[in-house]
Amino acid sequence: DVCIEDCYISTGDDLIAIKSGWDEYGIAFGRPSTNIVIHRLVGKTHTSAGIAIGSEMSGGVSNVRAEDIHFYDSYTAIRIKTSPGRGGYVRNVYVSNMTLTNVDIAIRFTGSYGEHPDDGYDPNAQPVIERITFEDVTGENIKKAGLIEGIEGDNFVDICLSNITLNVTSNYPWNCSNVRGYSDMVLPEA
């Protein structure tokens, strides 16, 4: 039950980081981060993401709504980070009306991010990444539209891309693997 609105943030790391516990500790504690609203956020980060979910997300993250966002001169706009052994989930994330300027990667999902706190984690605890929607996104001078990399054998599902127009400088604007979803009115085409 968090509301972040009308903020300008400039930092050397993620502007907003949403987390819920790391591996077996996050699973055991079981306290999800949920019902998070982000409105009218402007910011830049040369090294990280505007909004990052994870990689410590083992207690679960759900019902995140980010609207009226502007990131500029940044490395990544939106990033979801997880890894085999994390368990937990990220679901029901909705991002809309996002404007990007001079951003290296617009949308990034990483299914093999980082290490584990110790050897006590369950290597079979696969994260669930589902029902993630991006709509009404525009961008100028974007290097890559998306790097959406799920986990082999544990696809990220119900990823929806709608009404996205990005001016991309890369010859390979999208790199998607181990994900399933839908795209409509996306340029360059996903």
N, C-alpha and C positions, 0 to 999 in steps of 0.2 A: 504494500500500500504506500507507494512512493510517487511523488510528483516532482519532476524537475522541469522548470519552465522559465522562459525569458532569461537565458544565460548566455554569456560569451565566455568561452574557455579556450585557453592556449597553454599547452604544456608539452613536455618532452615524452609523454607516455599516452595511454588511452585517455581520452577526454572523460568518458563515462565508462566504467567497468562494472559489469554485473556478474556477480559470483555467488556460489552457494555451497562451498565446501570441496575438499580435495580428496578424491578417491574413496577409500574405505571409511575415512573420517566423515566426509560429507554424506555418504550413504547412511552411516550409523546415526548421525545427528539428525538427518532428515528434515532440515529446515529449508524449504524452497524459497527462492526469491520470486515473488509473484505480484501481479497487479502494479506494474510500473508504467508510468506515463511520462513521456518526454515531449515537451512542446516548445517550439521556437528556440531551438538551440543553434548557436553560431559558434564556429571554432575552427582551430587548426592544430595539427600535430605532425611534425615532420617525420616522426619515427614509428608511429603506432596507429591506432584506430580512433575514429570519432566516437563510435559506440562499439564496445567489445563485450561479448557474452562469453564467459569462460576465461581461461580453460578450466578453472576450478568451478565446475557446475554439477558436481555429483549429487548434491541435495535437490537439484531440479531448478529450472528457470521456466516460468510460463507467464503468459498474458502481459507481454511487453508491447507497448504502443508508442511509436516515435513519429511525430508529425511536424511539418514545417521546420525542416532541418537544413542548414547550409554549412557545408564544410569546404574549406579552401586551403590551398598550399599544404596538403596533407598526404600521408602515405596511404592510408586505407580509410574508407568512409565507415562501412559496417563490417564487423568481423565476428564470426562464431568460431570458437576454438574448443576442441575436445580431443580425446584420444582413447584407444582401446584401454580398458581397465578403469575408466572414469565412472561408468554406470551413469545413473541419473538421466536427465532429459532436458532438452530445450524445445519448447512447443508454444504455438500460438504467439508468434512474433509478427507484428505488423508495422511496416515502415512506409510512410507515404509523404508526398510533397517534399522530396529531398532535392536540393540543388547542390551540385558539386562543381568546383572550379580548381584546376591544377591539382588533381588527385591521382596518385599512382594506380591504385586499385579501388574500384567502386564497391564491389561486393566480394567478400572473401570468407569462405568456410574452410577450416583446416581440420581434418579428421585424424591427424597424427601430430598433435602439438605437445611438446614438452615432455618432461620426465615425471616420475612418480616420487612421492615424499619418502617412501621406504619400500621394502620388499613385501609388505603386508597387503598390498592391493590384490584384487581378484582380476587376473588377466582376461577372464571371460565376461567381466562386467562391461557390456557394450552400452554406449550412450544411445539414446533415442533422440534424433533430431527430426522434427516434423512440424508441418503447418507453419511455414515461414513465408510471408508475403511481402514483396516490394512492389509498390505501384506509384505512378506519377513521379518519376525520377528523371532529372535532366542533368547533363554534365558537359563541360567544356574543358578541353585539354586533359583528357583522361588517358593514362597509359594503357590500362587493362580494364575492360568492363567487369570481368568476374573470374575469380579462381575459386571454383566451388568443388571441393575435393572431399568426398565422403570417405567411408571406411569400407574396404572390400569385405563383402559378406554382411555388411550392416549399413545398407544404403540410407542416406538422408532422404526423406520422402515428403511429398506434398509441398514442394518448393514452388512458389508462384511468382512469376515475373510479369508485370503488366504495365503497359504504357511507359516504357523506359526508352529514352533517347540520349545516347552518349556520343560525343565527338571523341573518338578513340584514335590514338596515334599508333598503336600496335597493329601489326599484320595479323595477329592471332588474338582477337579481343576477348574470347571466352576460353576457358579450360575447365571443363566439367567432367567429373568422374564419380561413379558410385553415388549418384543422386537421381531421383525421379521427381517429376513435377510437370509444370505447365508454363508456357510463355506465350504472350500475345502482345502484339504491337511493341516489339523490342528491337531497337536498332542500336548497334549492329545486332543481327539476329543471333540468338543464343543457340 
